Amino acid sequence: MSQLVDKPLIMANNMTDTIIKPDMTTPNHTEKSNAEPNGNTAGQSWFNRPIPGIKQQLTAPLTAVETEPSTKCSNCHSMITNTALIFNCYVCPHCDHHLPMSARERLNWLLDQVDGELGQQFTAKDPLRFVDSKPYPQRMTEAQDKTGESEALIVMYGKLRNLDIVTCAFDFRFMGGSMGSVVGDRFVQAAEKALADKVPLVCFAASGGARMQEGLLSLMQMARTAAAIERLRIAGVPYIVILTNPVYGGVTASLAMLGDIHLAEPKAMIGFAGKRVIEQTVRETLEEPFQRAEFLLEHGVVDEVVHRHQMIDTIYRLLAKLSCMPNVDA
Ligand SMILES: [Zn+2]
């Protein structure tokens, strides 16, 4: 039986035994290019031999993005492995787009030594019993489950190289980084710690504005945080703000615009009211780069737009200069 099957495939040759495809023996063979991409099937086993008329699938080894957890760049849509993203400070290696960082990642990235965290004891209340499509406590629980954080502002103190600093960062994933009473409490506590220890305060802002679920109480945080920053100014304690994408509303109108120095990440959106609201009000189309960090730099709102790879070095050099430390290059 096996002889009958093998017979058409193997034809005796005077020189050697050569494997010849049965259809090649026919005069009207037209699919040679499909069947034999490299023109030679000698030495291939019958299992791997291409079948005429069926396109051969090339089996390339899997790439890193196919085997590891990856993230899609929101700008150029390339897939980047999470490991590569962390090592590149969440900057896309293909298009240089600055992807968002969580507050905790940002503070751990900035500080060389974390000595402690502040404001964990504050928890949000629901004084207005506010309900929109969901009750406020339910929204809070969902945000806490999603981010693993108890509020939208994280405060840490520790060392940036040899400098003691207090630093805080907004987590935009937590209800859009909105400023409620707990965010205000934590920021004021950070400012008081900086004032008591006479060490600089660094704030990474990323917020949609005041938290509407807390009504007037959230708006009061604008005055509270502004008063805390004024106390720092009177005492000569440096306060630096880094504006990250996006910063809007009550946060822009208070703590984010009251720094001694304002740095911004490239292409960060910064404003008070959103672009669409302004367009509807002034009845004009506002073209790019309106409200981008580069636009605000041109108009004097921002002191410098700094790439994330140079951000830590820039903050350190500014703080060292403001703290009158010797032997630091400008
Ligand atoms: Zn990209």
Boltz pocket constraint, residues with backbone or C-beta under 6 A from the ligand:
constraints:
  - pocket:
      binder: B
      contacts: [[A, 73], [A, 74], [A, 75], [A, 76], [A, 77], [A, 78], [A, 92], [A, 93], [A, 94], [A, 95], [A, 96], [A, 97]]
      max_distance: 6.0
